[in-house]
Amino acid sequence: MKVFARTPVDLAEQRVPRGQVFLIPERCKGCKLCVAFCPRHVLQESSQSNAKGYHTPEVVPGKNGSCVHCEFCTMVCPEFAIFTLEVQA
């Protein structure tokens, strides 16, 4: 753990946002950009496929609470097939 010379005055009041991942399987084309760009490694390729035959992403088992609602997956998805919503913890 890094020790900084200064710390924010309101450090104790800050909270890490939490998110929940939602997928629209019919839109997914299996590009795996969302999996590659997730900074918390919350997503993985699932063994299930959609109607088009593409393997869709899924949340890694045990990482349901790890999403920080950064929305990288939403930004990189060319098909608008995945998004997150912030949940209040």
Secondary structure, 3 states (H helix, E strand, C coil): CCCCCCCCCCHHHCCCCEEEEEECHHHCCCCCHHHHHCCCCCEEEEEEECCCCCEEEEECCCCCCCCCCCCHHHHHCCCCCEEEEEECC
